[in-house]
Amino acid sequence: MEKQTAQNIQDAFLNSTRREKVNVVVHLIPGSTLSGRIKSFDKFSVMLDVGGQDVLIFKHSISTISQERRPESN
């Protein structure tokens, strides 16, 4: 029987933000940033919905990805 491999931390984070439709901020190595929702991802790339437009980002150009902070309710 083949052993099921555990999901790595990168895939777990990307999948969680995709499923929950959380806005993320993607910081690219050249210094620019993109903000949107992760539509899909694979081993080499991330598809980001930025204001209704799909943007394909290659993972080797990503520095960091963080969840966008939501304003606190008072």
Stockholm file with secondary structure:
# STOCKHOLM 1.0

chainA/1-74         MEKQTAQNIQDAFLNSTRREKVNVVVHLIPGSTLSGRIKSFDKFSVMLDVGGQDVLIFKHSISTISQERRPESN
#=GR chainA/1-74 SS CCCCCCCCHHHHHHHHHHHTTCEEEEEETTSCEEEEEEEEECSSEEEEEETTEEEEEEGGGEEEEEECCCCCCC
#=GC SS_cons        CCCCCCCCHHHHHHHHHHHTTCEEEEEETTSCEEEEEEEEECSSEEEEEETTEEEEEEGGGEEEEEECCCCCCC
//
